[in-house]
């Protein structure tokens, strides 16, 4: 989520959960010719327009919503009139470095001051600090990536922009996406589409990019959080980031195959699909690659949606040096040595609708072992030029980018954190993935920056994912600490910070002296040693009552509407429940489907809960105060979206975070406190905002913030809006006092 999971729909409709995956040898699918670097995707697959036309043809007599949705994508708004200084106004470039912590960067920069100038690790960031400004940046409550980036993009608080967490909960206590509002495809007779799927971002307030674009200035935005599905902004060039789904509608559903004896089948906790291969296979295996949800297939035993499949063949070349694996997929063959990764391969999946619909994606593979075979596939990315829901503005911009730079990840959470947490990825390969993908994103940024743009924005995310997964090597008191691990990886966080430094230096080389450059992060990082099950605490304290066995929730269930832990709760006797990353909801009458708490009783109940949580102690570390603060969100937020927020946000101190299962309304059957022994060892999502300061670097002097009002992520949007001479009076953020 900035941590666990951005979300959104798939091109054809999303849901899914692959239940048990057996030893299949014959699978249903429609392979298509693949396309390499720069080839035109439209030749072998329906375009969005043709698919939509077919849906319309088979949808006679459906609701006006159907037609409104179709025409919205056919009719484009007019481009705004160019500003008089549209090509001469000094640029404003905002580079986001997700998760970069003020204390970490300050320490690295201080160490650099003791080194000779030619040997400094972060020379460009150090120069910004010396000639411009370097300050801590206050994150949002809670300091989660989607919430904080939403505030940085809009300049307003969550009560106005509507992003509160990775997840929300509907009136039936089912977790749904907190980032994208989704309506699924409707079928007649189980196979004929009569209403297309619909999706829209939940971001409810204009971003600074939209405001600057409307004022007539060219906009370039890459890997932008909460952009998916991308709106039409004629003249802008935009690529969505956090919140863009993989082809299955998840945030990172990877696949792993193995010929190991007794290799398990089915879903992992963190969104992996395990597919056993015949242990007796000598050198050749036929299997399948899970793809998008196919709403025409029966649901799995766990109640989840099933996924379309594409046939895949693995062939071991034992005589090669090094040993290699040949992968046959969709008419294309790639030979991959052990320990290496394939290039992206384009694949087509056929849905069982009438007429059949094809959905395209692209995917790459990593060969972990040969004997027994262990192969891992990254999430299948939306093939953006074909996607029903656009990931770029304009939609054809995706094809331009692929032709110019080759295939790249479109999924908003592309890093292999989930595979690492499940134990299928190793640290060295994970680090390579972070570095390689950042270099690719940097190449795109520099190439597109040369092509123009007065207002430019991009977020790099590898620093956040590195902090999440390598914290255990920097904290000797962490339960997963490995002596010597840091040296073996060569100080991975410094390497990632160095990479950001090089990107900043390259961008500076393309700017004029009068241009504005802001380098910022959405939050910092804290160590995570103990997981806290807030639902178990609520059960123990009598706020929640159970009536059945708690079903363990995983990411596949969450994304594809499988079995939920909500069925184990006696809602007629439950006054509060925990869900999301540190939120507590009251079981309010009239809002929740089985609510019992009256509005008049809510203030007293909130005070009671807050007092109890602040008094919480870890019996294994009795000197600790796990909860630093508890925020009543209706006192922190204001605006028309407040009603969708939880009542309380728990702010943990360093070392503590809400448990994984609590985040999806589970964990009632686990201990209140449990040691965190997973690779994901650093966090910020349910940490108190004062514990995880982000960074603010500017290429102009900015005085220190007043003690009573630190610089805030909301100030980023206000500063850019003000830079272009636009009104900031409606924003909660304040323009920085630039010198």
C-alpha positions in Angstrom: 0.0 0.0 0.0 2.1 3.2 -0.5 2.3 0.5 0.8 -0.2 -2.0 -0.2 -2.2 -1.2 -3.1 -3.3 1.3 -5.7 -6.2 0.2 -7.7 -8.3 0.5 -10.8 -10.2 -1.3 -13.5 -8.8 -3.5 -16.3 -9.4 -2.7 -19.9 -12.4 -5.0 -20.2 -13.7 -5.1 -16.6 -11.6 -5.9 -13.7 -12.4 -8.3 -11.0 -10.7 -11.6 -10.3 -9.0 -13.9 -8.1 -7.5 -17.0 -9.5 -8.4 -19.7 -7.2 -6.3 -22.9 -7.1 -4.2 -23.1 -10.2 -3.7 -26.7 -11.1 -1.2 -28.5 -13.4 -2.9 -27.3 -16.6 -1.4 -28.3 -19.9 -4.2 -27.1 -22.2 -5.5 -23.6 -21.6 -8.0 -21.3 -23.2 -6.6 -18.2 -24.9 -5.9 -16.4 -28.1 -2.2 -15.7 -28.7 -1.4 -12.9 -31.0 1.8 -11.7 -32.7 3.9 -9.7 -30.3 5.3 -6.2 -31.0 8.8 -5.1 -30.2 10.2 -1.7 -29.7 8.4 1.0 -31.6 5.9 -1.2 -33.5 2.3 -0.2 -34.0 0.0 -2.0 -31.6 -3.2 -1.3 -33.5 -2.6 -3.9 -36.2 -3.4 -6.9 -34.2 -6.0 -5.8 -31.7 -9.2 -3.9 -31.6 -8.8 -0.3 -30.7 -10.8 1.3 -27.9 -13.1 2.9 -30.4 -13.9 -0.3 -32.2 -14.5 -2.2 -29.0 -16.8 0.6 -27.8 -18.7 0.6 -31.1 -19.3 -3.1 -30.8 -20.5 -2.6 -27.2 -22.9 0.0 -28.5 -24.1 -2.2 -31.3 -25.0 -4.9 -28.9 -26.5 -2.5 -26.3 -29.7 -1.3 -27.9 -32.2 -0.2 -25.4 -29.7 0.3 -22.5 -29.6 3.3 -20.2 -28.5 6.8 -21.1 -25.5 6.3 -18.9 -24.2 3.9 -21.5 -24.4 6.4 -24.3 -23.1 9.3 -22.2 -20.1 7.2 -21.3 -19.5 6.4 -25.0 -19.9 10.0 -26.2 -17.7 11.4 -23.4 -14.8 9.5 -25.0 -15.6 10.4 -28.5 -16.1 14.2 -28.1 -12.9 16.0 -27.0 -13.0 19.4 -25.2 -11.5 22.4 -26.9 -7.9 23.3 -26.1 -7.6 26.4 -24.0 -6.4 29.6 -25.8 -2.6 29.9 -25.4 -1.4 32.4 -22.9 0.4 35.4 -24.4 3.6 34.1 -22.8 2.9 30.4 -23.3 6.3 29.8 -24.8 8.3 32.3 -22.8 7.1 32.2 -19.3 9.8 30.7 -17.0 9.2 27.0 -16.4 8.1 25.4 -13.2 9.5 21.9 -12.8 8.4 19.8 -9.8 10.3 16.5 -9.3 8.8 14.2 -6.7 11.1 11.7 -5.0 8.6 9.5 -3.1 9.5 8.6 0.4 12.8 10.6 0.6 13.2 11.5 4.3 14.5 14.8 5.5 16.7 13.3 8.2 18.3 10.8 5.8 19.0 13.3 3.1 20.3 15.8 5.7 22.7 13.2 7.0 24.0 12.3 3.6 24.5 16.0 2.7 26.3 16.6 6.0 28.6 13.7 5.3 29.3 15.1 1.9 30.5 18.4 3.4 33.4 16.4 4.9 34.4 15.0 1.5 36.4 16.8 -1.2 34.1 18.4 -3.9 35.1 15.9 -6.6 34.1 13.0 -4.3 30.7 14.1 -3.1 27.9 11.5 -3.5 25.0 14.0 -3.9 26.6 17.1 -5.6 23.5 18.4 -7.3 21.2 18.2 -4.2 24.1 19.7 -2.2 24.3 22.6 -4.6 20.6 23.2 -4.3 20.9 23.2 -0.6 23.7 25.7 -0.7 22.4 28.1 -3.3 18.7 27.6 -2.8 16.7 26.1 0.0 16.4 22.8 1.9 13.7 22.4 4.5 11.5 19.6 6.0 8.1 19.3 4.4 5.1 18.4 6.5 3.1 15.5 5.0 -0.7 15.0 5.2 -2.8 13.2 7.8 -2.3 10.3 7.2 1.2 10.5 5.5 0.3 8.0 2.8 1.4 8.5 -0.8 -2.0 8.8 -2.4 -3.2 11.2 0.3 -0.1 13.3 0.4 0.4 13.5 -3.4 -3.3 14.5 -3.8 -2.7 17.4 -1.4 0.6 18.3 -3.2 -1.2 18.2 -6.6 -4.3 20.2 -5.5 -3.1 22.4 -2.6 -6.2 21.5 -0.5 -6.9 19.1 2.4 -8.4 15.6 2.0 -11.8 16.9 3.0 -11.8 18.8 -0.3 -9.8 16.5 -2.7 -11.5 13.3 -1.5 -8.4 10.9 -1.2 -8.2 9.4 2.3 -6.5 6.1 1.9 -5.7 3.4 -0.6 -9.1 1.8 0.3 -12.6 2.9 1.2 -15.5 0.8 2.5 -19.0 0.6 1.2 -22.1 0.3 3.2 -21.7 -3.5 3.3 -18.3 -3.2 4.9 -16.6 -4.4 1.8 -13.2 -2.8 0.9 -13.3 -0.9 -2.4 -10.7 1.3 -4.1 -10.0 4.6 -2.4 -8.4 5.9 -5.6 -10.7 5.0 -8.5 -14.5 4.7 -8.6 -15.4 1.7 -10.7 -18.6 0.4 -12.3 -18.2 -3.0 -13.8 -19.3 -4.2 -17.2 -22.9 -5.5 -17.3 -23.7 -8.6 -19.3 -26.9 -10.0 -20.6 -27.3 -13.8 -20.7 -23.9 -13.9 -19.0 -22.0 -13.1 -22.2 -23.4 -10.1 -24.1 -22.2 -6.7 -23.0 -25.0 -4.3 -22.5 -23.1 -1.7 -20.4 -19.5 -0.9 -20.7 -17.3 -0.6 -17.6 -16.8 2.9 -16.3 -14.0 4.3 -14.1 -13.1 7.7 -12.8 -10.5 9.0 -10.5 -11.8 9.9 -7.0 -9.6 13.0 -6.9 -12.3 15.7 -6.5 -10.4 19.0 -6.8 -8.4 20.4 -9.8 -4.7 19.8 -9.8 -2.2 22.7 -10.3 -1.5 21.0 -13.7 -5.1 21.4 -14.7 -5.2 25.0 -13.5 -2.0 25.9 -15.4 -3.2 24.1 -18.5 -6.6 25.9 -18.4 -4.6 29.2 -18.3 -3.0 28.4 -21.6 0.4 27.0 -20.6 1.9 23.7 -22.0 1.9 21.0 -19.4 4.0 17.8 -19.2 3.3 15.4 -16.4 4.8 11.9 -16.1 3.9 9.1 -13.7 1.3 11.4 -12.1 -0.5 9.8 -9.1 -4.3 9.7 -9.3 -4.5 10.6 -12.9 -5.9 7.2 -14.0 -8.1 7.1 -16.0 -6.5 10.1 -17.7 -8.9 12.9 -18.5 -8.8 14.7 -21.8 -6.7 17.9 -21.7 -6.0 18.9 -25.3 -2.4 20.1 -25.7 -1.2 18.5 -22.5 1.1 15.4 -22.4 0.4 13.2 -19.3 1.2 9.7 -18.2 -0.5 8.2 -15.2 1.3 6.7 -12.2 0.1 5.6 -8.8 -3.4 4.2 -9.2 -2.9 2.7 -12.7 -3.9 -0.9 -12.4 -2.2 -4.0 -13.9 -4.2 -5.9 -16.5 -6.0 -7.9 -13.8 -7.3 -4.7 -12.1 -4.8 -5.1 -9.2 -1.8 -3.1 -8.1 0.9 -5.7 -8.8 -0.4 -9.2 -9.4 2.7 -11.1 -10.3 2.9 -14.8 -11.3 5.3 -17.5 -10.2 5.7 -21.0 -11.7 7.8 -23.8 -10.2 8.5 -27.5 -10.8 9.4 -28.0 -7.2 7.7 -31.0 -5.6 4.7 -29.9 -3.5 4.8 -26.3 -4.8 1.6 -24.7 -3.6 -1.1 -23.4 -6.0 -3.3 -20.4 -5.6 -2.9 -16.9 -4.3 -0.2 -15.5 -2.0 -1.0 -12.9 0.7 0.5 -10.1 -1.4 -1.1 -10.7 -4.8 1.0 -13.4 -6.4 -0.4 -16.3 -8.3 1.4 -19.6 -7.7 1.2 -22.2 -10.6 2.8 -25.6 -10.1 4.5 -27.3 -13.0 4.8 -31.0 -13.4 7.8 -32.1 -11.2 8.4 -34.9 -13.6 8.8 -32.6 -16.6 12.3 -32.9 -17.9 12.9 -29.8 -20.0 9.4 -28.8 -21.3 6.3 -27.5 -19.6 3.0 -26.1 -21.0 1.2 -23.8 -18.7 -0.7 -20.5 -18.7 -0.3 -16.8 -17.9 -3.2 -15.3 -15.9 -4.6 -12.1 -17.5 -7.6 -9.8 -17.1 -10.8 -10.7 -15.4 -13.2 -12.5 -17.6 -16.7 -11.8 -16.3 -18.2 -14.6 -18.4 -16.4 -17.3 -16.4 -17.8 -18.8 -13.3 -16.5 -17.4 -10.0 -13.9 -19.3 -8.1 -14.6 -21.4 -5.0 -13.7 -18.3 -2.9 -16.3 -16.2 -4.7 -13.8 -14.2 -6.7 -13.8 -13.4 -10.4 -11.9 -15.7 -12.7 -9.2 -14.5 -15.1 -8.6 -15.2 -18.8 -5.5 -17.1 -19.7 -2.8 -17.1 -22.4 -0.9 -20.3 -23.1 2.8 -20.2 -22.3 5.6 -22.8 -22.8 8.8 -23.1 -20.8 11.7 -25.0 -22.4 15.0 -25.5 -20.5 18.3 -25.4 -22.4 20.4 -27.5 -20.0 23.5 -27.5 -22.3 23.7 -23.8 -22.6 26.2 -21.7 -20.6 24.8 -20.3 -18.5 21.7 -22.5 -18.3 18.8 -20.7 -19.9 15.1 -20.9 -20.3 13.2 -20.4 -23.6 9.9 -18.7 -23.1 7.2 -19.1 -25.8 4.4 -16.6 -25.5 1.9 -15.2 -28.1 4.0 -16.2 -31.1 7.2 -14.8 -29.7 10.2 -16.6 -28.3 12.8 -15.3 -25.8 15.8 -17.1 -24.4 16.6 -15.9 -20.8 19.7 -17.0 -18.9 19.3 -17.9 -15.3 19.2 -14.9 -13.0 18.3 -12.6 -15.9 15.1 -10.9 -17.1 13.4 -11.0 -20.5 12.5 -8.0 -22.5 8.8 -7.0 -22.4 6.6 -9.4 -24.4 3.2 -8.4 -25.8 0.4 -10.9 -25.2 -3.3 -11.0 -26.1 -6.1 -12.4 -23.9 -9.5 -13.3 -25.3 -12.6 -12.8 -23.1 -15.7 -15.0 -23.6 -18.1 -12.3 -24.5 -20.3 -12.4 -27.6 -18.6 -11.2 -29.7 -15.2 -12.1 -28.2 -13.1 -9.2 -26.9 -9.3 -9.2 -26.9 -7.3 -7.4 -24.2 -3.7 -6.8 -24.7 -0.9 -6.4 -22.2 2.9 -6.6 -22.0 4.9 -8.6 -19.4 8.5 -9.6 -18.6 9.9 -12.7 -16.9 12.7 -13.4 -14.6 14.3 -16.9 -14.4 15.2 -17.5 -10.7 16.2 -21.2 -10.9 16.5 -23.9 -13.5 16.5 -27.1 -11.4 13.8 -27.2 -10.1 12.4 -24.5 -12.4 11.3 -21.3 -10.8 10.1 -18.5 -13.1 8.5 -15.2 -12.0 6.5 -12.8 -14.2 6.0 -9.2 -13.3 2.4 -7.9 -13.3 1.0 -7.8 -16.8 0.9 -4.2 -17.8 -2.0 -2.5 -19.6 -0.9 -2.1 -23.2 -1.7 1.6 -23.0 -2.3 2.3 -26.7 -5.2 -0.3 -26.6 -6.5 0.3 -23.1 -10.3 1.0 -22.8 -9.4 3.4 -20.0 -6.6 5.7 -21.1 -3.4 5.9 -19.1 -2.2 8.9 -21.0 -3.4 12.3 -22.2 -4.0 12.3 -25.1 -4.8 8.6 -25.4 -2.5 8.3 -28.4 0.4 9.7 -26.3 1.0 6.1 -25.0 1.8 4.9 -28.5 4.1 7.9 -29.0 6.0 7.0 -25.8 6.3 3.4 -26.7 7.6 4.2 -30.2 10.1 6.7 -28.8 11.4 4.8 -25.7 10.3 1.2 -26.1 7.9 -0.7 -23.9 7.9 0.2 -20.2 5.8 -0.4 -17.1 2.4 1.3 -17.1 1.2 -0.2 -13.8 1.3 2.4 -11.0 3.0 0.1 -8.5 5.7 -1.5 -10.7 8.3 -2.3 -8.1 8.6 -5.9 -6.9 7.8 -5.2 -3.3 5.0 -7.8 -3.1 7.1 -10.6 -4.6 9.9 -9.7 -2.1 7.5 -9.8 0.8 6.2 -13.2 -0.3 9.8 -14.5 -0.5 9.9 -15.0 -4.3 12.3 -12.1 -5.0 15.8 -11.6 -3.6 17.3 -8.3 -2.5 19.9 -8.0 -5.2 17.3 -8.5 -8.0 14.9 -6.2 -6.3 17.5 -3.5 -6.2 18.3 -4.0 -9.9 14.7 -3.6 -10.7 14.5 -0.3 -8.8 17.6 1.1 -10.5 16.7 -0.1 -14.0 13.1 1.2 -13.9 14.2 4.6 -12.5 16.7 5.0 -15.3 14.0 4.2 -17.9 11.6 6.8 -16.3 14.5 9.3 -16.2 15.2 8.8 -19.9 11.5 9.5 -20.7 11.5 12.6 -18.6 14.6 14.1 -20.1 13.5 13.2 -23.6 10.0 14.8 -23.1 11.4 17.8 -21.3 13.5 18.6 -24.4 10.2 18.6 -26.4 8.8 21.3 -24.2 6.4 22.1 -21.4 6.2 25.2 -19.2 4.7 23.3 -16.2 6.4 20.0 -15.6 5.8 17.3 -13.0 7.1 13.8 -12.4 7.2 11.4 -9.5 10.0 8.8 -9.0 9.0 6.0 -6.6 12.1 3.7 -6.2 13.2 5.7 -3.1 10.0 4.9 -1.3 10.0 1.2 -2.2 13.7 1.0 -1.1 12.9 2.5 2.2 10.1 0.1 2.7 12.1 -3.0 2.0 15.7 -2.2 3.1 15.0 -0.6 6.4 15.8 -3.9 8.2 19.4 -3.5 7.2 19.7 0.0 8.7 18.0 -0.9 12.1 19.9 -3.3 14.3 16.9 -3.6 16.5 14.6 -4.7 13.7 13.4 -8.4 14.0 14.5 -9.0 10.4 17.9 -7.3 10.8 20.7 -9.3 9.1 24.3 -8.4 10.1 26.4 -7.6 7.1 23.4 -7.3 4.8 23.9 -3.6 4.3 27.5 -4.1 3.1 26.5 -6.9 0.8 24.0 -4.5 -1.0 26.4 -1.6 -1.0 24.2 0.9 1.0 21.1 0.6 -1.2 19.4 3.8 0.0 22.5 5.9 -0.8 22.6 4.4 -4.3 18.9 5.3 -4.8 19.5 8.8 -3.4 22.5 9.1 -5.8 20.3 8.2 -8.7 17.9 11.0 -7.8 20.8 13.3 -7.5 21.9 12.5 -11.1 18.4 13.0 -12.4 18.2 16.4 -10.7 21.5 17.4 -12.2 20.4 16.3 -15.7 17.1 18.3 -15.4 19.0 21.4 -14.1 21.1 21.2 -17.2 18.0 21.7 -19.4 16.6 24.6 -17.4 17.3 28.3 -17.7 18.4 30.4 -14.7 15.0 32.0 -14.3 13.1 28.7 -14.2 11.8 27.3 -11.0 12.8 23.8 -9.8 11.2 22.2 -6.8 12.4 18.7 -5.6 10.0 17.4 -2.9 8.8 14.2 -1.3 5.4 13.3 0.0 6.6 11.9 3.4 9.6 10.4 5.1 10.1 6.9 6.6 10.2 5.2 10.0 11.3 1.8 11.0 8.5 -0.8 11.4 9.2 -3.5 14.1 5.8 -4.3 15.4 2.5 -4.8 13.7 -0.6 -3.7 15.6 -4.0 -5.4 15.1 -6.4 -2.6 15.8 -9.4 -4.9 15.2 -8.1 -7.4 17.8 -7.8 -4.5 20.2 -11.4 -3.4 19.4 -12.6 -7.0 20.1 -10.7 -7.2 23.4 -12.1 -3.8 24.5 -15.7 -4.7 23.6 -16.1 -2.3 20.7 -16.3 -5.2 18.1 -18.1 -8.5 18.5 -17.4 -11.6 16.4 -19.9 -14.3 15.5 -17.9 -16.6 13.2 -14.5 -17.6 12.0 -12.3 -14.9 10.6 -11.3 -15.5 7.0 -7.8 -14.4 6.1 -8.0 -11.6 3.6 -5.4 -11.2 0.8 -4.9 -8.7 -2.0 -6.6 -11.0 -4.6 -9.7 -11.1 -2.5 -9.7 -7.4 -2.0 -9.3 -6.5 -5.7 -11.7 -9.2 -7.0 -14.4 -9.2 -4.4 -13.7 -12.6 -2.9 -14.4 -13.7 0.7 -14.3 -10.9 3.2 -13.6 -10.9 6.9 -16.7 -8.7 7.4 -18.8 -11.9 7.6 -17.2 -12.8 10.9 -18.4 -9.6 12.6 -21.7 -9.3 14.5 -22.5 -5.9 13.3 -25.6 -5.6 15.5 -23.2 -5.5 18.5 -20.2 -3.7 16.9 -19.7 0.0 17.5 -16.4 0.5 15.7 -14.1 -1.2 13.3 -10.6 -0.6 11.9 -9.8 -0.6 8.2 -7.4 1.0 5.9 -4.0 2.1 7.1 -4.7 3.2 10.7 -8.3 4.4 10.3 -11.2 3.6 12.7 -14.7 3.9 11.5 -17.8 4.1 13.8 -20.6 1.7 12.8 -22.9 4.7 12.2 -26.6 4.2 11.8 -27.7 5.4 8.4 -24.3 5.2 6.8 -23.2 1.6 7.4 -25.7 -1.1 6.3 -26.1 -2.4 9.8 -25.1 0.7 11.8 -26.0 0.9 15.4 -24.2 4.1 16.6 -26.3 7.3 16.6 -24.7 10.6 15.6 -25.5 12.0 19.0 -23.5 9.3 20.7 -20.5 9.6 18.3 -18.5 12.4 20.1 -18.4 10.5 23.4 -17.5 7.2 21.7 -14.6 8.9 19.8 -13.2 10.4 23.0 -13.4 7.0 24.7 -11.6 5.3 21.7 -8.9 8.0 21.6 -8.2 7.8 25.3 -7.9 4.0 25.1 -5.6 4.0 22.1 -3.3 6.7 23.6 -3.0 4.4 26.7 -2.1 1.3 24.6 1.1 -0.4 25.6 3.1 -3.2 24.1 3.5 -6.0 26.7 6.8 -7.0 25.1 8.2 -3.5 25.1 6.4 -1.9 28.1 8.4 1.3 27.9 7.1 2.1 24.4 4.2 4.3 23.7 3.1 2.8 20.4 0.4 5.5 19.6 1.7 9.0 19.4 -1.6 10.7 18.6 -5.1 9.9 17.4 -6.7 12.4 15.0 -10.4 13.1 14.9 -10.5 13.6 11.1 -13.6 15.8 11.1 -11.5 18.2 13.2 -8.5 17.9 10.8 -10.3 18.1 7.5 -13.0 20.4 6.1 -14.8 20.3 2.8 -17.6 18.5 0.9 -15.8 15.1 0.9 -15.4 14.8 4.6 -18.3 12.4 4.9 -16.4 9.7 3.1 -13.5 9.7 5.6 -13.1 7.5 8.7 -13.8 9.0 12.1 -10.3 8.5 13.5 -6.7 8.2 12.2 -4.2 6.5 14.5 -0.7 8.0 14.4 1.8 5.5 15.5 5.3 6.3 16.7 8.4 5.0 15.0 8.6 1.2 15.2 4.9 0.6 14.9 2.4 0.3 12.1 -1.1 -1.2 11.7 -1.0 -4.9 10.7 -1.4 -6.0 7.1 -4.7 -7.8 7.8 -6.2 -4.9 9.7 -5.9 -2.8 6.6 -8.5 -4.9 4.8 -10.9 -5.2 7.8 -9.3 -8.3 9.2 -6.9 -9.4 11.9 -9.5 -10.0 14.6 -7.9 -13.4 15.3 -4.3 -12.3 15.5 -2.4 -10.9 18.5 -2.7 -7.1 19.1 1.1 -6.9 18.9 3.3 -9.1 16.6 6.9 -8.7 15.4 7.3 -7.7 11.8 9.7 -10.2 10.2 8.9 -9.5 6.6 11.1 -7.7 4.1 8.7 -4.7 4.2 10.4 -3.3 7.2 10.0 0.5 7.0 6.8 2.4 6.8 5.0 5.7 7.1 1.3 5.1 6.3 -0.1 5.0 9.8 2.8 6.8 11.4 2.2 10.1 13.1 2.8 12.8 10.6 5.4 14.5 12.8 7.6 11.4 12.7 8.1 11.2 8.9 9.1 14.6 7.5 9.5 14.8 3.7 11.9 17.1 1.8 11.6 20.5 0.1 14.5 21.6 -2.1 14.2 24.7 -4.2 16.6 26.4 -6.6 15.8 29.8 -5.0 16.4 30.9 -1.4 13.4 30.2 0.8 13.6 31.2 4.5 13.0 28.7 7.2 9.3 28.2 8.0 7.8 29.7 11.1 7.7 27.3 14.1 3.9 27.6 14.2 3.4 26.7 10.5 5.9 24.3 8.8 6.0 24.1 5.1 3.4 21.6 4.0 2.9 19.4 0.9 -0.2 21.5 0.0 2.2 24.5 -0.5 3.7 22.8 -3.6 0.5 23.3 -5.6 0.0 26.8 -4.3 3.6 27.8 -5.3 3.2 26.6 -8.8 -0.2 28.2 -9.3 1.2 31.4 -8.0 4.3 31.1 -10.2 2.0 31.4 -13.2 0.1 34.4 -11.8 -3.1 32.5 -11.0 -5.3 32.9 -7.9 -4.4 30.9 -4.9 -7.1 32.2 -2.5 -9.2 29.1 -2.7 -6.3 26.8 -1.7 -5.3 25.6 1.7 -1.6 25.7 0.8 0.4 28.8 0.7 2.9 29.9 -2.0 6.5 29.6 -0.8 8.2 32.9 0.0 10.7 32.7 -3.0 13.5 35.1 -3.1 
